[in-house]
Amino acid sequence: MSELSWWVLAASLSAYVIKLCGYFVPRTVLDSPMMAHVASTLTVALLASLVTVNAVTSGQELVLDARIGALAAAIIALIFRAPYLVVVLAGAVAAVLLRVTGLAA
C-alpha cells in the first residue's frame, strides 16, 4: 500500500472511532438544552463558513467576482424574509446581471 492509502485508512478509522464514541455519551447530556443550543449554533457556523469559503475562493486564491454580488443579493432577500426559492433566484439573477454588464468576472 502507498503512503496515501495509509493516511486515508487512518483518517477513516479515526472518523469511525469518533462516531463510535458518540454512543457512549449519556442520554442526559444529549437531551440537555445547552447541548441542543450548541448543536444548532455549530450547524449554522459550519454552513456559514462553507458558504464564505465557496464565495470568495477559487482554488488557492481569493477572488472577488459575481459570486459576492449574488451572495449579497441573497442576504438582502433573507433580511426581507423572502421564501427560499426567491432567495436562490435573487442570487442567480444578481450573478447574471453582474456578469452581463461586465461589473464582475
C-alpha positions in Angstrom: 0.0 0.0 0.0 1.2 3.5 -0.7 1.7 6.1 2.0 -1.5 7.9 0.9 -3.5 4.7 1.4 -2.3 4.5 5.0 -3.3 8.1 5.6 -6.8 7.5 4.1 -7.1 4.4 6.2 -6.0 6.2 9.4 -8.5 9.1 8.7 -11.3 6.7 8.1 -10.6 4.7 11.3 -10.3 7.9 13.3 -13.7 9.1 12.0 -15.3 5.7 12.8 -13.8 5.8 16.4 -15.1 9.3 17.0 -18.6 8.3 15.8 -18.5 5.2 18.0 -17.6 7.4 21.0 -20.9 9.2 20.5 -22.8 6.1 21.5 -21.1 6.2 24.9 -22.4 9.8 25.8 -25.1 9.6 28.4 -28.7 10.4 27.3 -28.9 13.2 29.9 -26.1 15.1 28.2 -27.6 14.7 24.8 -31.1 15.9 26.0 -29.8 19.0 27.8 -30.9 22.4 26.4 -27.3 23.5 26.3 -26.3 20.7 24.0 -29.3 21.5 21.7 -28.2 25.1 21.6 -24.5 24.2 20.9 -25.6 21.7 18.1 -27.8 24.3 16.4 -25.2 27.1 16.7 -22.4 24.8 15.4 -24.5 23.8 12.4 -25.2 27.4 11.4 -21.5 28.3 11.9 -20.3 25.5 9.7 -22.7 26.3 7.0 -21.8 30.0 7.1 -18.1 29.1 6.8 -18.7 26.8 3.9 -20.7 29.5 2.1 -18.0 32.1 2.7 -15.2 29.8 1.5 -17.0 28.9 -1.6 -18.0 32.5 -2.3 -14.5 34.1 -2.1 -12.1 31.4 -3.2 -11.1 29.7 -6.3 -8.5 27.0 -5.8 -5.8 28.6 -3.6 -6.7 32.2 -4.4 -9.1 34.8 -3.0 -11.3 36.2 -5.8 -14.0 38.9 -5.9 -16.4 38.1 -8.7 -20.1 37.8 -9.3 -20.5 35.3 -6.5 -20.0 38.1 -4.0 -22.8 40.1 -5.6 -25.0 37.0 -5.7 -24.4 36.4 -2.0 -25.2 40.0 -1.2 -28.5 39.8 -3.1 -29.4 36.6 -1.3 -28.6 38.1 2.1 -30.8 41.1 1.3 -33.6 38.7 0.2 -33.2 36.8 3.5 -33.4 40.1 5.5 -36.7 40.7 3.9 -37.7 37.1 4.8 -38.3 36.0 1.2 -39.1 32.4 0.5 -36.1 30.1 -0.2 -36.8 29.9 -3.9 -36.9 33.7 -4.2 -33.6 33.9 -2.3 -32.0 31.5 -4.8 -33.4 33.3 -7.8 -32.3 36.7 -6.4 -28.8 35.4 -6.1 -28.8 33.8 -9.6 -30.3 37.0 -11.2 -27.7 39.2 -9.5 -24.8 37.0 -10.7 -26.2 37.0 -14.3 -26.6 40.8 -14.3 -23.2 41.4 -12.9 -21.6 39.2 -15.5 -23.6 40.5 -18.4 -22.9 44.1 -17.5 -19.2 43.4 -17.1 -19.1 44.6 -13.5 -17.8 41.2 -12.3 -16.0 38.3 -13.9 
